[in-house]
Each structure stands twice: as C-alpha cells, then as structure tokens.
Amino acid sequence: MPEREQLIEIAAAVTSVLLMLGAMLFIGTAYGGTNGTLNPDGAQLLVGVIVGFILLMTAVGIGLAYVLNDPEDGLENEDDEVDADPQNTI
C-alpha cells in the first residue's frame, strides 16, 4: 500500500493530466476541421494549453514540496551545514 504522501502526489499528477487532456479534447473538437486538422486558432490554443500544463505542473510540484515537507525527515538538519574556515584554505 502506498504511503499517504505518494497517494497525494499521484492524485495531483493524475488530476493535472486529466485537466490537460480535457482541454486538448475540447480544442480538438471545437477547432478541428473536417479532415482532422486544426485551424490556426486551435493550434495556438493547443500550444497555450501545453505551456499552461508545464506551468501548472511546476506550481503543483512546488506546492507539494511545501505541503509534504516533513521537518522530522532530516532534510533540514542544521548540523549538516559545514562552516567554511578561511584560515585553513590553500
């Protein structure tokens, strides 16, 4: 059984992909020609949906990083930071 965090990540990714596919399907049906090609307006909207998907996935990734970051997992341990000692450098 996957952990809670993994289930949240899967749900966010699947929701984002379904949103993109829905937008692409809408553009294809609304702006598609009779021979299966997009007109120029539909092509521009399709490019916009792809760029929007990239930005959406970036925002989802950053949001999940903040929401799912657990301080007890040791990723933010201040003891691991090494102070530079300028006297012992070559």
LOLOVEX-591318 format. One record per atom (N, C-alpha, C, O, CB): residue in one letter; x, y, z. Coordinates in steps of 0.1 Angstrom, whole numbers, plus 5000, padded with zeros to 4 digits. Glycine has a CB too. Layout:
LOLOVEX-591318
AXYZ ...
This chain:
LOLOVEX-591318
M500849885000 M500050005000 M500950125000 M501850145008 M499050005012 P500750214991 P501550344990 P501250425002 P500250425009 P501250424977 E502250505006 E502150595017 E501250715013 E500850735002 E503550655021 R500850795024 R499850905022 R500451005012 R499751055003 R499550965035 E501751045014 E502351145005 E502351094991 E502151174982 E503751175010 Q502650974989 Q502750924975 Q501350924969 Q501250954957 Q503250774975 L500250894976 L498950894971 L498551044967 L497851064957 L497950844981 I498951134975 I498651274972 I499351324960 I498751384951 I499151364984 E500651284958 E501351314946 E500751244933 E500651314923 E502851264947 I500351124935 I499651054923 I498351124920 I498051154908 I499350904927 A497551164930 A496251224927 A496551364921 A495751404911 A495451244940 A497451434925 A497751574919 A498251554905 A497851634896 A498851644927 A499051454902 A499551434888 A498451394879 A498351444868 A500751334888 V497651294883 V496551244875 V495551354872 V495051364861 V495951124882 T495251434882 T494251544880 T494751644870 T494051694862 T493951614894 S496051674871 S496651774862 S496651714848 S496351794838 S498051814866 V496951594846 V497051534833 V495651524827 V495451554815 V497651394833 L494651484835 L493251484830 L492751614826 L492051634817 L492351414841 L493151724834 L492751854830 L493351894817 L492651954809 L493251954841 M494651864815 M495251894802 M494651814790 M494351874780 M496751864803 L494351694792 L493751614782 L492351664779 L491951664767 L493651464786 G491551704789 G490251764787 G490351884778 G489551904769 G489551784800 A491251974782 A491452094774 A491852064760 A491352134750 A492452194781 M492751974758 M493151934744 M492051874736 M491851904724 M494351834745 L491251794743 L490051734736 L489051844732 L488451844721 L489351634745 F488851934741 F487952044738 F488452124726 F487652164717 F487752134750 I489752164726 I490252234715 I490152154702 I489852214691 I491752274718 G490452024703 G490351944691 G488951934685 G488751944673 G490851804694 T487951934693 T486551924689 T486052064684 T485252074675 T485651864699 A486452164691 A485952304688 A486652364676 A486052434668 A486052394700 Y487952334674 Y488652404664 Y489152304653 Y489952344644 Y489852474669 G488852174654 G489252084644 G488452094631 G487252124631 G489151944649 G489152074620 G488552074607 G487851944603 G487951844611 G489552114596 T487251934592 T486551814588 T487551704584 T487251584584 T485651844576 N488751744580 N489751644576 N490751604587 N491751544585 N490551694564 G490451654600 G491251614611 G492351704614 G493251664622 G491751474609 T492451824608 T493451914611 T492952034619 T491752064618 T494151964598 L493852094627 L493452214635 L493552344626 L494452344617 L494352224647 N492752434628 N492952564622 N493952644630 N494352604641 N491552644621 P494452754625 P495552824632 P495152874646 P495952874655 P495952944624 D493852914648 D493452954662 D493552834671 D493952854683 D492053004661 G493152714667 G493152594675 G494652554678 G494952514689 G492452484669 A495452574669 A496952544671 A497552634681 A498352584690 A497652554658 Q497152764681 Q497752854691 Q497152824705 Q497952824714 Q497352994687 L495852784705 L495352744718 L495952614723 L496252604735 L493852724717 L496252524714 L496952404719 L498352424724 L498752364734 L497052304707 V499052514718 V500352554723 V500252614737 V501052594746 V501152644713 G499152704738 G498952764751 G498552664762 G499052684773 G497752864750 V497852564758 V497552454768 V498752374772 V498952344784 V496452354762 I499652354763 I500852284766 I501752364776 I502352314785 I501652244753 V501852494772 V502652584781 V502052594795 V502652594805 V502852724775 G500652604795 G499952614807 G500152484816 G500252494828 G498452634805 F500152374809 F500452244816 F501752244823 F501952194834 F500252124807 I502752294816 I504152294821 I504152384834 I504752354844 I505152344811 L503552504832 L503452594844 L502652534855 L503052554867 L502852734840 L501552464852 L500752404862 L501452294870 L501452294882 L499452344856 M502252214863 M502952104869 M504152164877 M504452104888 M503552014859 T504652274873 T505752344881 T505152394894 T505652374905 T506352454873 A503952454893 A503252504905 A502852394914 A502952404927 A502052594901 V502352284909 V501952164917 V503152104924 V503052074935 V501252064908 G504252094917 G505452044923 G505952124934 G506352074945 G506552024912 I506052254932 I506452344943 I505452344955 I505952334966 I506652494938 G504152344952 G503152334962 G503352204970 G503252204983 G501852344957 L503452094963 L503651964970 L504951964979 L504951894989 L503651844960 A505952024974 A507252024981 A507052094994 A507552055005 A508352094973 Y506252204994 Y506052275007 Y505052205016 Y505252205028 Y505552415004 V503952155010 V502952085018 V503451955024 V503151925036 V501752065009 L504151875016 L504551745021 L505951745028 L506451635031 L504651655009 N506551855029 N507851865036 N507651845051 N507051915058 N508552005033 D508251735056 D508151705070 D509451735077 D510551685073 D507851545072 P509451825086 P510751875093 P511451755100 P512651765103 P510451985103 E510751655104 E511351545111 E512051445102 E512651345107 E510351475119 D512051465089 D512651365080 D514151385079 D514851305072 D512051375066 G514751495085 G516151515084 G516751585073 G517951595071 G516851385085 L515851635064 L516351715052 L516751845056 L517551905048 L515251715042 E516251905067 E516652035071 E517452045084 E517252125092 E515452125073 N518451955084 N519251945096 N520352045096 N521152045087 N519851795097 E520352135106 E521352245106 E522752195110 E523752265107 E520852345116 D522852075116 D524152025119 D524951975107 D526151965108 D523951905129 D524251955096 D524951915084 D525652025077 D526552005068 D523951845074 E525352145080 E525952265074 E527452275078 E527652265090 E525152395076 V528352295069 V529752305072 V530152445071 V529952505060 V530652215063 D530652505081 D531152645081 D532552645074 D533352565078 D531152715095 A532752735065 A534052745059 A535052815068 A534752915075 A533952825045 D536252755069 D537252815077 D538352875068 D539152805062 D537852705087 P538353005066 P539253065057 P540653055061 P541553075052 P538853215055 Q541053025073 Q542453015077 Q543052895072 Q544252885070 Q542553025092 N542252785070 N542852655066 N542752635052 N542952515047 N542252545074 T542452735044 T542352705029 T543652725023 T544552795028 T541252805023 I543852665012 I545152675005 I545152784995 I546052814988 I545452544997 
